[in-house]
Amino acid sequence: MNPIFLAIILGEVAFWVFLSLGLLSRYVWKKEKLSLILLAATPLIDLFLLGVTFMDLSNGTKPTFFHGLSAAYIAFSIVYGHQTIKWADQWANYRWNNGTLPEKITLVGEVRKQEQWRSFYRFCKCSFIMLILIGAAFFIVPFQDAFWLIYWLVAIISSIFIWFIMGPLRFTTKKQDTSL
């Protein structure tokens, strides 16, 4: 098995373990400090994965698909990790602390269009981080070995254009239905 792919899997498992233990500590075991430590430690997983990926490339390994996937995982974790933790915290509060049921909001009209733009900007931030991480790998990897890095650059830039067309542009140019 590819060591970077294994590191990504371990990082994902570690994220959910830290998140679960953090929420259990907060709502079931009533250990607020432990909860904060566990939840605050989740970014360390990204640092671990970043270190493993760049050490692998520095040791002369030719980049693979998984090196780009590592950059994508780190970027998504940075941009969307807080939202994921907040979502899980709301559900844990509801489930274990008699909190209120998280409300599912249906977006229509102008509000939906604004959310499409916010979502697109978040994705652009995520893509920018991916581009920086992959761009940094070009300083380590000889250009003749950079096929997968170039592949990821094309995929990221293409994704931005596709998201723009299918998201904000589509909702900005079409007539909005304001009814539920």
PyMOL commands that set and color helices and strands:
alter all, ss='L'
color gray80, all
select helices_A, chain A and resi 3-27+32-40+42-58+65-97+109-137+143-145+147-173
alter helices_A, ss='H'
color red, helices_A
deselect
rebuild
show_as cartoon
